[in-house]
Amino acid sequence: MRDVLGALRRHWEAGNPVGLGTVVATFSSAPRAPGAAMLVDEHGEVSGSVSGGCVEGAVYETAGSVLAGGRPTLSRYGVSDDDAFAVGLTCGGIIDVFVERVDRESFPRFGELADSVAVGEPVAVATVIEAPEESRVGRRVLVWHERSAGGLGSDRLDDAVVDDARGMLAAGRTGTLEYGPEGQRRGEGLRVFVNSFEPPPRMLVFGAIDFAAAMSRMGAFLGYRVTVCDARPVFATASRFPDAHEVVVDWPHRYLEAEAEAGRLDARTAVLVLTHDPKFDVPVLRVALRRRLAYVGAMGSRRTHRDRIERLRAEGLGEAELAALSSPLGLDLGARTPEETAVSISAELIASRWGGTGQRLTRLAGAIHHDPESSERPPSAGR
């Protein structure tokens, strides 16, 4: 929903209903992840996408029916369904799409959700997408770390879903949960989609050089909140890094320590050290490698890397901590320019996140998309 949140808010505030289709589950090689959404307004205008073009036509028709007064609909598109080829899902995947009408009456607390997302407050919305009692479908509860609002029709179900959604929110996960009719965790028949809205992951780029400018552009493009930090004020300027969300003049290790102490680093944070100068990179790497981060990489030649490793060992870092360092950073693409190098680094970031190999797909067999949480045996879905 994040990709259509702005458009959805404008329609909601104006009192205009829309049809909203959301990918709630994917199996095998699906084109878009759970949470991807497509909005259709009263005039037939479309925002967003649920499949990159494969099934948009079918979802568009369903959204029109829901807008005209139809009930929320859960549909499955995939190669096991004869309709899959008619709507164009030929990638071999399966997706479940939940289509509902959203307006002030059906989602009275949407403003609270949008406000939290706008200020970076973690929030999740849990929506019943399938239930034995049809009247429960479409009910939702908003979940923050310390509070919740709304209800799903049963106190026991609310308690179970809020507890589970809070755990998913803490992990930054979006997905579908299954319960018994009254929230029994070992039951089945009632499915709830939890859409988590964590703030964007952070990318901290240390070293105000031309490679950092290219990396800040790429990081912002990938959805990171990018910070460029350097102790030299003549180089660390906003005009040199227009794509960064912030430019900080400070010693890298001191800034990183302060961010860690303030709780602004997490397991999604990427740290890129581009200075290849021992007086800058060794202190900041010492701080970074002692924290649980998504990625820590350092630029430099293999000779620089060997020297850096010895210096870090002298600082007391153990072999397990040193093993977390990507250096020289990036994948072997033959990159030379700052822009090509930024692509190489980004490729390694993506591969490390999803478990990719970095090899050419034409030389590999099996699934294209890597997702350790996906299942090859999807549960039944409503039609």
C-alpha positions in Angstrom: 0.0 0.0 0.0 2.9 2.3 0.6 3.3 2.9 -3.2 -0.2 4.3 -3.5 -0.5 5.8 0.0 -0.3 9.4 -1.2 -3.1 9.0 -3.8 -5.2 7.0 -1.4 -4.9 9.8 1.2 -6.0 12.4 -1.3 -9.1 10.5 -2.2 -9.9 9.6 1.4 -9.6 13.2 2.6 -11.8 14.3 -0.3 -14.4 11.8 0.6 -14.0 9.9 -2.7 -14.2 6.1 -2.6 -11.7 3.9 -4.4 -11.2 0.3 -5.2 -7.9 -1.0 -3.7 -6.3 -4.2 -4.8 -3.4 -5.5 -2.6 -1.1 -8.4 -3.1 -1.5 -10.4 0.1 0.4 -13.6 -0.7 2.8 -14.8 -3.3 4.1 -18.3 -4.2 7.0 -19.4 -6.4 8.1 -16.8 -9.0 5.8 -13.9 -8.4 6.4 -10.5 -10.0 5.6 -8.3 -6.9 5.9 -8.8 -3.2 3.0 -8.8 -0.6 1.9 -5.2 0.1 2.1 -4.1 -3.5 -1.1 -2.3 -4.3 -3.2 -0.8 -7.2 -5.8 1.9 -6.7 -8.8 2.5 -9.0 -10.8 5.7 -8.5 -14.4 6.5 -9.4 -13.3 7.9 -12.8 -11.3 4.7 -13.7 -7.9 6.3 -13.1 -5.3 3.8 -11.9 -2.3 4.3 -9.5 0.2 1.6 -8.6 0.6 -2.0 -9.7 0.0 -5.5 -8.3 1.9 -7.5 -10.9 3.9 -5.3 -13.2 1.3 -5.6 -15.9 0.3 -9.3 -15.8 -3.1 -9.2 -14.0 -3.8 -5.5 -13.8 -6.8 -5.9 -16.2 -8.5 -8.5 -14.1 -7.9 -6.6 -10.9 -9.2 -3.4 -12.6 -12.5 -5.1 -13.4 -12.8 -6.4 -9.8 -12.1 -3.0 -8.3 -14.8 -1.5 -10.5 -17.3 -4.1 -9.2 -16.3 -3.5 -5.6 -16.7 0.2 -6.1 -20.2 -0.3 -7.5 -21.2 -2.0 -4.2 -19.7 -5.4 -4.4 -18.2 -7.1 -1.3 -14.4 -7.4 -0.8 -12.9 -10.1 -3.0 -9.9 -12.4 -2.6 -8.7 -13.9 -5.9 -5.8 -16.1 -6.9 -3.9 -15.8 -10.2 -1.4 -18.5 -11.2 -0.4 -21.1 -13.7 -2.6 -23.7 -12.0 -5.6 -21.7 -12.9 -7.0 -21.6 -16.5 -7.7 -17.9 -16.0 -4.1 -17.2 -15.3 -3.1 -17.3 -19.0 -6.1 -15.2 -19.9 -5.0 -12.4 -17.6 -1.3 -12.8 -18.5 0.4 -14.3 -15.5 2.8 -16.4 -17.4 5.9 -16.0 -15.1 5.1 -19.3 -13.3 4.1 -17.7 -10.0 0.9 -17.5 -8.0 -0.4 -14.3 -6.3 -3.4 -13.7 -4.0 -5.0 -10.3 -4.5 -7.5 -8.8 -2.0 -9.7 -6.1 -3.5 -11.8 -3.8 -1.3 -13.6 -0.5 -1.3 -11.8 2.1 0.8 -13.5 5.3 1.9 -14.2 7.1 5.2 -16.9 4.7 6.2 -15.0 1.4 5.5 -11.7 2.7 6.8 -12.4 5.5 9.3 -8.9 5.3 10.9 -7.0 5.6 7.6 -5.9 9.1 8.6 -4.1 7.7 11.7 -2.3 5.2 9.5 -1.2 7.8 7.0 -0.1 10.2 9.7 2.1 7.5 11.4 3.7 6.6 8.0 4.3 10.2 7.2 6.3 10.9 10.4 8.1 7.5 10.3 6.2 5.9 13.2 6.2 2.1 12.8 2.6 0.9 12.3 0.9 -2.2 10.8 -2.6 -2.7 9.5 -4.1 -6.2 9.9 -7.1 -6.9 7.7 -9.3 -10.0 7.6 -9.2 -11.2 4.0 -11.0 -14.6 4.4 -13.4 -15.8 7.1 -16.2 -18.3 7.6 -18.4 -15.3 8.5 -18.5 -13.1 5.5 -19.3 -10.1 7.6 -15.8 -10.2 9.1 -14.0 -9.9 5.8 -12.6 -6.4 5.4 -12.4 -5.7 9.1 -9.1 -4.3 10.3 -7.1 -3.3 13.3 -4.2 -0.8 13.4 -1.2 -1.9 15.4 1.6 0.2 16.8 4.4 -1.0 19.2 2.5 0.4 22.2 -1.1 0.6 21.2 -3.8 -0.7 18.8 -7.1 0.6 17.4 -10.0 -1.1 15.7 -11.2 -4.7 15.9 -11.8 -7.9 13.9 -15.0 -9.0 15.6 -13.7 -11.1 18.5 -11.6 -10.1 21.6 -9.7 -13.4 21.4 -8.9 -12.9 17.7 -7.9 -9.3 18.3 -5.5 -10.3 21.0 -3.9 -13.0 18.9 -3.6 -10.8 15.8 -2.3 -7.7 17.6 0.3 -9.8 19.3 1.4 -11.5 16.1 1.3 -8.3 14.0 3.4 -6.5 16.6 6.1 -9.2 16.1 5.9 -8.8 12.4 6.1 -5.0 12.7 9.3 -5.3 14.8 10.8 -7.5 12.1 9.6 -5.3 9.2 7.6 -8.2 7.7 4.5 -8.1 5.7 2.4 -11.3 5.1 -0.6 -13.4 5.8 -1.5 -15.3 9.0 -4.1 -18.0 9.5 -6.2 -18.6 12.5 -9.3 -20.5 13.7 -12.6 -18.6 13.7 -11.9 -17.2 17.2 -8.2 -16.6 16.8 -7.0 -20.1 17.5 -3.4 -20.1 16.4 -3.5 -23.7 15.3 -6.8 -23.3 13.6 -7.7 -22.5 10.0 -10.4 -20.9 7.9 -9.7 -17.3 8.8 -6.8 -15.4 7.1 -5.5 -12.0 8.1 -3.1 -9.9 6.0 -0.6 -7.8 8.0 0.9 -4.9 6.1 3.8 -3.5 8.0 5.0 0.1 7.6 8.4 0.4 9.1 10.4 3.6 8.3 12.7 3.2 5.2 15.9 1.4 6.0 19.0 3.5 6.4 22.1 3.7 4.3 25.0 5.5 5.9 27.7 6.4 3.5 31.0 7.5 5.0 33.4 9.5 2.8 32.3 12.6 0.8 33.8 11.5 -2.5 32.4 11.1 -6.1 31.6 7.4 -5.4 29.5 8.6 -2.5 27.5 10.9 -4.7 26.7 8.0 -7.1 25.9 5.7 -4.2 23.5 8.2 -2.6 21.6 8.4 -5.8 21.3 4.7 -6.1 20.5 4.2 -2.4 17.6 6.7 -2.6 16.4 5.0 -5.7 16.3 1.6 -3.9 14.3 3.1 -1.1 16.9 3.8 1.6 17.1 6.9 3.7 20.6 8.0 2.8 23.1 9.9 5.0 26.5 11.0 3.8 28.9 11.7 6.6 32.5 13.1 6.5 34.6 15.0 8.9 35.7 17.5 6.3 33.2 20.4 5.9 34.6 21.5 2.6 33.6 18.2 1.0 30.5 17.3 3.1 28.0 19.8 1.6 24.4 19.4 0.6 25.1 20.8 -2.8 27.5 18.0 -3.6 25.1 15.3 -2.5 21.6 16.5 -3.6 20.2 13.0 -3.6 21.1 12.3 0.1 18.4 12.9 2.7 21.0 14.4 5.0 24.7 15.4 4.9 26.5 15.3 8.2 29.9 16.9 9.1 31.4 14.7 11.9 34.0 12.1 12.4 32.4 8.9 11.1 33.0 6.7 14.1 31.6 9.4 16.5 28.5 9.9 14.4 27.9 6.1 14.1 28.3 5.6 17.8 25.8 8.4 18.5 23.2 7.0 16.1 23.6 3.5 17.7 23.2 4.9 21.2 20.1 6.8 20.1 18.6 3.5 18.7 18.5 4.7 15.1 20.4 1.7 13.7 18.7 -1.7 13.1 19.1 -5.0 11.3 18.1 -3.3 8.0 20.9 -0.6 8.1 23.6 -0.6 5.5 27.0 1.0 6.3 29.3 1.8 3.3 32.8 3.1 4.1 34.3 4.7 1.0 37.2 6.6 2.4 39.9 3.9 2.2 41.8 6.0 4.7 42.8 4.2 7.9 42.3 7.2 10.2 38.6 7.3 9.1 37.6 3.8 8.1 39.2 1.7 10.9 37.4 3.5 13.8 34.0 3.5 12.0 34.3 -0.1 11.0 35.2 -1.0 14.6 31.9 0.5 15.6 29.8 -1.0 12.8 31.1 -4.5 12.9 30.2 -4.8 16.6 26.5 -4.2 15.8 23.9 -6.3 14.1 23.5 -4.5 10.8 22.3 -5.7 7.4 25.5 -4.9 5.5 28.9 -3.4 6.3 31.1 -2.8 3.3 34.4 -1.0 2.8 36.0 0.3 -0.5 39.6 -0.3 -1.3 42.1 -2.6 -3.1 42.9 -6.1 -1.8 46.1 -4.7 -0.4 44.1 -2.0 1.4 41.7 -4.7 2.7 44.5 -6.8 4.1 46.0 -3.9 5.9 42.6 -2.9 7.2 41.9 -6.3 8.5 45.2 -6.4 10.5 44.4 -3.0 11.9 40.9 -4.1 13.0 42.4 -7.2 14.6 44.8 -5.0 16.5 41.6 -3.1 17.7 40.3 -6.3 19.2 37.8 -7.5 16.6 37.4 -11.2 16.4 37.2 -13.4 13.3 33.4 -13.7 13.4 33.1 -9.9 13.5 35.6 -9.5 10.6 33.7 -12.1 8.6 30.8 -9.7 8.4 32.8 -7.2 6.5 32.3 -7.0 2.7 35.6 -5.8 1.4 36.4 -5.1 -1.4 32.7 -4.3 -1.6 30.3 -5.0 -4.5 29.9 -7.8 -7.0 32.3 -8.5 -9.9 30.7 -6.6 -12.7 33.9 -5.0 -14.1 32.7 -1.6 -12.8 35.0 1.4 -13.3 33.0 4.6 -13.0 31.4 5.8 -9.8 27.9 5.1 -11.3 28.9 1.5 -12.3 30.5 1.0 -8.9 27.2 2.1 -7.3 25.4 -0.5 -9.3 27.9 -3.2 -8.2 27.5 -2.3 -4.6 23.7 -2.2 -4.9 23.7 -5.6 -6.5 25.6 -7.0 -3.6 23.1 -5.4 -1.2 20.2 -6.9 -3.0 21.9 -10.3 -3.2 22.7 -10.3 0.5 19.1 -9.4 1.4 17.4 -12.1 -0.7 20.0 -14.8 -0.8 20.9 -14.3 -4.5 24.1 -15.7 -6.0 25.1 -12.8 -8.2 25.4 -15.2 -11.2 23.8 -14.7 -14.6 20.3 -16.1 -14.5 20.8 -17.7 -17.9 23.3 -20.0 -16.3 21.1 -21.0 -13.4 18.1 -23.2 -13.1 15.2 -23.1 -10.6 13.3 -20.2 -9.1 14.3 -16.6 -10.1 13.1 -15.0 -7.0 14.7 -15.9 -3.7 12.4 -15.7 -0.6 13.1 -18.0 2.3 9.7 -17.2 3.8 7.7 -18.1 0.7 5.9 -21.5 0.3 5.6 -23.7 -2.7 2.3 -25.1 -1.4 -0.1 -22.1 -1.0 -3.2 -22.4 1.2 -6.6 -22.3 -0.5 -7.8 -18.9 -1.5 -11.3 -17.4 -2.1 -12.3 -16.8 -5.7 
